[in-house]
C-alpha cells in the first residue's frame, strides 16, 4: 500500500528554538516525520496548507499534567483537550503509583491518540485519594516496587514523582524524596519533586536532587519557597540550577503566584520548563490549558521564543526525547502546533486570585500529530 502523500505547510512563521529556526519558511511532513524545513519548498504531491500570518512550532510537550487522578481525571477527555491546545505529548505527573500504574496504561494511555508518558508516583496509591496525603503512611513509598514498575513500563515511564508537601508527607519529612531518588537511581531515570509548602526548608529538599531532576511548582506562594526574606532567589536554589536541576512551572490550581513569578523573572531566574499541571478542576478554573499558561509568562516578560522553548525543546531534553520530540528538525516526529498571536487586553489569573492584564495571547489554530491534521480551529477534529 502506498504511503500517504504527506503535508506541506507553507508561509507560516516557523519558531523552533531548539533547532535555531525562526522566520517565514515551509515545513514538509511525510510518513509521520519532518522531512524538510526551509523557504520556498517545492510541492511534491503533498496536500498544501497555507499558514501565512501564523506561528508554526513543534507540537507542545506538557511536562506536568494529569489524566488519571482518582482514576478518572481528564482520562477519556485527554485527546479533546490536547488536540485543541496544540499539545501532542502529555507527561502524567505521578497520578499512578505501583499499585495503579497498570490501570493508567490500560484505561488511558492505550486508548489515547495523545502521546502519553508518565512519572511513577513513589507512593503505591498515587493520587487516588487527595483528601489524605499519599505519603502519610510511609510504607506506601516503596522504592523497589516503584522501580520495578518503571522498568516494566520503560517505554512510557520517564521517572519517579514525589510530593514533598507538609500535608502530604505528615511526619515523614524528606524521607519520601530520598526514596524517590533511590528508585530513580535504580532505573536510570529522573525525579520530579512537588515543592508547594515543603515540610522542611526548600534548600533541604533540593540538596537531595541530582542533575536532570526536576523541581515542579517552584513559583508557588505557599510555605518556604525560592525567595529569601528580601524577595531574592536564594543562593541554594541558584546553585541547584547550576548543577543541573531543572525548575518547572507546574501551574495547577495552587502553584503559581504572580508576585513570586515576577521576583524570579526580575532576578534572572526564569522557568526551564512551563507546564500546566492540568486537571479537570484546573481546566475549569485559573489554569485553562497550556497555551494560556504560556501566555501568562509571555505577559510577565518572557520572550515568545523563550516560552516556546520551555514547552518544546527543554522538556523534550528533560525526558530524554531531544531530537525526536519538541523540534521540527528533519527526522523528528511530525508533531506541529499552529498558533495565532492575538493582541488586545486579556485577563489572566494566578492560583491566589491575583490578576494580570496582558496584551498578547497564543490562540491555537491547528494541531498536527504524526503528520496528520488532528484538529483545526476552523473545522474541528482533523
ABEGO torsion letter per residue (X at the ends): XBBBAEBBBBGBBBBBAAAGBBEBBBBBBBGGBBABBEBGBBBBGBBBBBABGBBBBBBBBBABBBAABGGABGEAAAAAAAAAAGBABBBBBGABBAAAAAAAAAAAAAABABBBBBBBBABAAEAABAABBAAABAAABBAAAAAAAAAAAAAABAEBBBBBBAAAAEAAEAAAAAAAAAAAAAAGBBBBBBABGBABBAAAAAAABBBGBBBBGAABABEBBABBAAGBBBAAAAAAAAAGBBBBAGAEAAABBAAAAAAAAAAGBBBABBBAGBBAAAAABAAGBAAAAAAAAAAAGBBAAAAAAAABAAAAAAAGABGABGBABBGBBBBBBBBBBBBEBBBBBBAAGBBBBBABBBBBABBBBGGBBABBAAAEBX
